[in-house]
Amino acid sequence: MDELPGALGTSASLSLRMGQTIFSSAALLFMCLDVEFYSYTAFCFLVTVMGLVIPWSLTLSLVDAYSIFVKCPLHQPGIMLVVIIGDWVLSFLSLAAACSTAGVTDLLLNVNGSHCPARLCGRYQLSAAMAFLSWFLSLASSLFNLWRLPSLKMLIHERTQAAACPNHPPRIDQ
C-alpha cells in the first residue's frame, strides 16, 4: 500500500504535528504572558483548547517518530478513526478559539477608543495568529488521514477475504 504524505506514521505527518505543537505552545505563551486574559471568556477558551491541542499533537508526533524509526506505519482502521475524529474535533475547536480571540481583540481595540493597552492587545493578536496557524496544520493532518481511511478499510477487507478463502491466492498490488 502506498503511503500518503502527511498521513499518520510519515515524516510529513511528524512535521505537521511538530508545527501544531509549536504554534499551539506559542499561542498559549502569548496569551498567558499577562494575567488579564481571565477577564474574557474567549481568551480562556483559547487557553483551554490550546491546552488540549498541545498534548494531542505531541503524543501523535511521538507515534509518528516511532513509526518512522521502526519503518512500520499504522494500518489499523480503528486507531486511524480515533485519530481522525480527534483531529477534526480539535481542528474545529481551534478554529472557534482563534476566531473568538481575534474577534474580541478587534472589539477591544476599536470600541470608542482602546479598552486594552496596545502592548497587551498586540499579544492577544499574536496569540490568535498562532492559533490560526495551528488550526491550519491540524486541518491538513486531519484531511490527509481522512483521505487514507478508505484505503485502509479496503486493505482489511482484502485480508479477511484471503483468510476466509485459503484456496484463492491473495491479491498482490504492485
N, C-alpha and C positions, 0 to 999 in steps of 0.2 A: 504494500500500500504506500503510495506516495505521500510524503509529509507536506502539509500545507504550511508555508512560512507564517509564523505568528500563532500557530495552534500550540496548545499546551505541550510542553516537552521539547520545544525547539529553541534555538538561540535567539530568534526574533522575539519569541514569547518572553524569554528571560529579559531582553532589553525593554520590552513594553512594561513588564511587571516592575522592573527596577525604576523605570521612569515614573510609573504610577506612585511608587513608594516615595521617590524623591520629591515629586510635585505635591503629593499629599502632606508630606512632612513639612515642606516649605509653607503650604497654606496654613497648616496648624501653627507653625512657628510665627508667621507674620501676624496671625490673629491673636495669639496668646502673649505677644510681647507687651501687651497692655491689659490691665485688669478690667477696663471699662467695657469690654465686649459682652460681659454678662448682662448688660442693660438691654440688649436687643436679642429677641428670640432667634432671628435669622442667623446671627453670629454664633449663638450657642448651637444651633442646628448644624452649621458648618463644622464646628469643632467636634461634634458628636459623629457626624458622617466621616470626617477625615480620620477620626479615631477608630472607625471600623475599617476604612479602606486600607490603612497602613498595615495592620496585621494580616489582612486578607491577601494583599499584594505581596507582602514579604513571604508569607507561607507558600504561595504559589510560585514565587521566584525560586524558593528552595527546592520545590518539586521540579521546576524546570532545570535547575542546576544539576540535580540528581539524575534526571532523565538524560541530560546531555552527557554527564560523566559516565554513566553505565551504558550509554547508547541504546536505550530501550524506552521509546516513548510510550505513553499510556494508551491502551487500546480498550479500556473498559467503558462502555457507554453509560453505565450508572454513575461512575465518577465524573465523566465528562458532563453529564446532565446537571449534576450538583454544581460543578464549576460554572457552567453556562448560566444557570439560574442565579447563582451568587453574583456573577459578573453583571448580569442585567439589572438585578435589584440594586446593587451598589452603584452601577452606572447612572440609573435614574435618580437615586438619592444624591449622588454627587452633582448631577446637573441641577437638581432642585436647590441644593445648598448653595451652589455657585451663583445661580440666578437670584436667589433671595438675598444673598450677601451683596451682590452687585446692585440690586435694586434699592436696598436700604442705604447703602453707602451713597448712591446717587441722590437719594432723597435727603440724606443728612447734609450733603454738600449744597443742594440747590433750593432748600426751603427757606425763604426770607433770610438770606444770609446763611452762613455755615453754622451748623449745630455741633460740629466737631472740629478740632484743630486740623490744619492741613496735614501735619505730620501723621496724626492718628488716622485720618481718612485715607491717606496715601498707603498706610499699612493695610487697611481694610481692602483697598483696591488691589494691592499686590496679592493679598490672600485670595480674593475672588479670582484673579487671573490664574494663580497657581491651581486653584480648584477646577477651573475650566480646562486647563492643560491635563490635569489628572483625569478628568472626565473623558476627554478626547482619547487618551491612551486606553482607558478602561473600555470605552465603546469599541475601539479597534480590536482589543483582545476578545471581547465577547462575540464580535462578528466573525472573527477567524475561527473560534471554537464552535460557534453555531454552524458555520459552513462545513466543518469537519464531522459533525454528529451523524448525518445520514450515511456517510461512507463507513463509519464505524458500525452502524446498525446492519448494513449490508454485509460487512465482514463477519459479524457474529452470526447472521443468518446463514451464510455460506458454510461456516464451521459446524453449525448444528445440522445442516443438511448432509455434510460429509460424515458426521458421526452417526446419523440415522441410516445412511445408505453406504455401508462399508464396501459394497461391490463396485460402486462407481468411484473412479479416481477423482481426487479433489481438483478443482479448477485452479490453474496456476496463472496468475496475472503477470504479465511481463512489463 
